[in-house]
């Protein structure tokens, strides 16, 4: 099995393990639902569903069926939930407590949780297990399109310069930075130059990179392998890192991961999140920059340069171009603004 496949297989196993552990504390109908949607959903999707359903069940035993515990909820209980209960559930999500911790949801998170509850009820309604699908009458919270957060060109330059120099770090941080800067520059450059996802970057192996045609193979959501291309700047950063990687002593011969932690193991998603945060908070303290926002920066720049939403959707791996349109619609204003300046009504004197 390809090492990249091993990585995604392990991630799938981790999701399934967490799902099974959580289902132990949920009613039988939860397990029935999860089994029923297995054929057409990924383990990660099912895990998120279980998280959301658990919150809904917790709400029910605290506010609707106060004489029961979650494990005792039945299909009859589920069917008896009233429209007003679902509406109050949305209000409840503004500030709730689960597992001893207080949590909050914005409108987008509320919409996602309501969508999960809708999917749960629709499943049993379609199976004929419940006679009515009351939750379908509940309106989703109105979502306002937010301007996509990304780095401007000057911020990209500052970010990469900081990763290269480390000149804004303390002396202690600079010592650590000397060990990681070549790797970090390569990671940031790859995000900004290709729009790769965090999980995709973590899954990259040395033999996924093809310098002959400036491309690399990436495993996308759903397990599909896709070829992406990179420019000279990305090539330069990758070559520098691979050269540095080849100098690492005591590196196991069977370690094929492209990017490594200081423990000489495949770098983790969490480590990369912290890496991006470390640099970005110095350059743009008012923007919350994550690996996904670096991906958004690439998408925004590609759209501005090409004005081709289908190309952007294909490169980012969006299954539906409407997803791309929704996220990059704001960039259309910039394109239209630039385009109108090219229209001439009179010849210059």
N, C-alpha and C positions, 0 to 999 in steps of 0.2 A: 504493500500500500504506500502511495506517495506520502511523504511527511506532512504536506499541506493537508491531505485528506485525513491524516491522523489527528491533526489539530482540530479540524471541524467535527470529526467523529467524537473526539473527547468533549468538545463543547456541547454536542448533542446529548451525550451521556450525562453530563452535568445537569442539563436542563431536565432530562427525564428523571434523574434521581431526585431533584428538588420537587418536581411535580408529584411524584409518588409519596414523598415525605409529607407534603402539604395535604394531599388527599386523605391521608390517614386521619386527619382531624376535621374532615368535612363530611357532609351527609353523602349517602350512596348516589344520590342523583347527580352530584358533582362528578363522580367517577364515570357515571354513565354518559354524561355530557362530553367529557374529555375523550372517552373512547369513541364516541360517535363522530367527533370532528377530526380524529387522528389522520384519516385518509387524505384530507386536503389542507392540513395546516402543518406548519413546522413546529418542532419542539419548543422553540423560543416563543412563538405565538401562543401556544397552549399554556406555557408557563405564565405569560402575562395575563391570560384569561383567568387562570387559577388565582393569581394575586387579586384581581378585580372582583371575582366571585366571592372570595373569602371576605373581602371588605363589605360586600352587599349582605352576605349571610350574617356577619357580625352586627351590621345595622339592624337587621330583622330581629335578632334575639334581644337586642337592647331596646328596641322601640315598638316592635309589632307583636312578637311572640315572647313576651318577657318570662314566661314560665318554662321555656325550653332552652336547651343548649344547642349549639350549631349542629352537632352530629345527629340530633333528633329531628331535624327539619325533614319534611316529607314533600312529595309532589303535590299533595292536597294543600299543604301550607303555602307552597309556592303559588298555586293557582288562586288562593284566596287573597293575595296581596292586592290592595286597592290602588287606584290611580293616584290618590292623594299620598299614599305611602311612597310611591316612586318619586313624586314631586318633592316630598320631604327628604328623600334620600339624596337628591341633588343638593338641597340646602345643607344637609348634614355633612357633605363632602367638603364644605368650606373650611371646617375645622372638626376633626374627629380624632378618636384615639383607638389604636389597635396595637396589641402586644405591649401595652404599657407606654407607647410613644404617641405623642401628638403629631398629626399630619395635616397638611392642607392641600387643596387642589385648586388650580386655576381653571378657567372655563374650558380650556382645551383638555385638561386631564379629566374634568367632569364628563365631557363629551365622550372621551375614550371609555371611561368606566360604564357610562350608560349604554354605549354601543356593545360592550361585553354582555351586560345584563339583557339587552335586546336579543343578542345572538343566543344566549342561554334559553330564553323563553321561546324564541322562534324554533329552536331545535325541538323542544318538547311539544310545541303546538303542531309542527309539521308531522311529528310522530303520532299525533292524536292522543297524547298523554294529558294534555290540558285542553279545555274547550275554548278558552279565549286568550288572546294575546294582548292584555291590557297595556303593557309597557310600550307597545308600538304607538300608542296615542300620546306618549310623552314627547314633547319637542326637545330636540337636542339644544344645548346652550348655544346661543348665537356667538359665533367666532368672528372676530375682526382680523382681517389679514394684517399680519405684522410685517414691518419692513425687515427684510432679511439682514441679519447681522453678519458682516464680513469685514475684512481688512481692506483699507484703501491701499493704493500702490505704494505710497510713501511709508505706510505702516508695515507692508510686506518687506520692504528694504530694511527698515529698522529692526524688524524681528530677525531676519537672517543675519544681519550685521551683529546683533547682540549674541546670537547663537555662535557666531564665528569668533567673536572677540571676548565675550564675557566681561566687558569692561565696566558694567554697572553692578557687578556682583561684589560681595565682600571678599576679603582675602581668603577666608576659609572656603567660600563657595567657588572661588577661582581655582583653587587646588583641585577640587572635585571636577570642575568644568573641564580642566585639561584632559581628563580621562574620557570625557563623553562628548566633547564638542563636535568632533568629526562625525560621529554617529548621529548626534542631534541635528546637525545641519542637513545631513542626508534625509532624515525623517521629515523634517519641516519642509524641505525642498520637494520631496516626493508628494506630500500632501498638497502643497500649493501649486505644483506643476502638473499633477495628474488627477486630482480630485478623488483619490483612493479613500475608501472607508478605513476607519481605525482597525476593525477586525480583519479586513483584507490585508492591510499592511502587516499586522502581526503574523498572519498566515503565510507571508512570502518566504520562499526558500531561495538559496543561491541560484539553483538551476532554473528558477522561474525567470531570471533576467537574461535577455538576449541583446548584447551590445551591438551585434552585427546589423540588426534592423531597428535598434533603439526601441525595444518593446519589452513587455513583461506579461506573464500569464497570471491572472488573478482569479480566485474562486469567489464568485458573487453569491448573493443570497439565493438559497435554493440549491446551491452546489454547482451551478453552471460555471464553466471555465471560460474566461474572456481574455482577449489580447488587448492590452492598452499600450499606447506609445508615449515616449517622453522626449523632451528636448535636450539641447546641449547642456543647459544648466543642471538639469536632473542627472544627466550622464556624468558630469564632472563630480557632483556630490556623491553619487553612488560609487564611482571608481575610487575616490578618496577613501570612502568608508570600507569598501571591500579590501583595499590594500591594507588598511589599518586592521581590519578583522583577521586577515591572513597572518598578521604578526602576533596575534594573541597566543600566549603560551598555555599549554595544558587544556586546549580546547578539544573536546571529544571529537574524534573523526566522524562519528555518526550524527553530529549536530549540524543540520542542514539549514537552520533558520537564518534568514538574511540579517535580521536585527537581533542583537543580543543584549541582555541585561548585564550588569557588572558581575553577576554570578556566572556569566558565560552560558546562560540558558536563553531560550526564546523569550524575547521581551513580552510583557503582558499588556493588555489593553489599558489596565489601570496605570501602569508606569508611563505609558505614552500620554494619557490624559494629564497626569501630573507634570510631565515634561513640557507639554504645550502651555499649560497654565503658568508654569514658572517663568517662561519667557514673555508670554503675552501680558501678564499683569504688570510688567515693567513698562512695556511699550504702549499698551492701551488699557490703563487701569479702569476706565469707565465702561469698557466692553468685556463681556464674559466670553472669552474666546476658548473654544474647545476644538478637538480634532474635526468635529463636524462643521464648525464654523470655518476652518481652513478649507474644507471641501466646498463649502458655500462660496468662499472667496474665489476658488478656481472656477466654479460654475458661473459665477457672476462675470468674471473676466472673460471666460470663453464666450458667453452669450453677448457681451458687449462687443467683442471682436468679430464675431461671426453673424450675429443676429439670426442664428439658426437654432430654434428651440428643440428641433428634433435631433440635431447633432448633440446638443447638451444633454438631452434625455438619454440618448444612446451611450454617451461617454460616462455619464454618472450611473448608468445601470438602472434607470427608472423604468419600471414595467409599463407605466401609464404616463404618456406625455403631459396629461393634465396635472399630474403631480409637479412636473417641472414648471409648467406655466404658472401654477399657483405660487410657487416659491420664487420664481424669477420675473414675475410680472412687473415688479417695481423697476427692474432694469430696462424695461421697454421705454420708460419715460426718458432715460438718458439717451437711448438710441434715437428716439424720435426728436429729441432736442438737438442732437448732433446732425441728424439727417436734414432737418429743416434749414440749417445753415448752408447746406450745399445747393439749395434751390436759388437760382439766379433769375431775377426778373428783367434786369437790364445788363447789358454788357458794361464792364468797367470802362470809364473814359480814359 
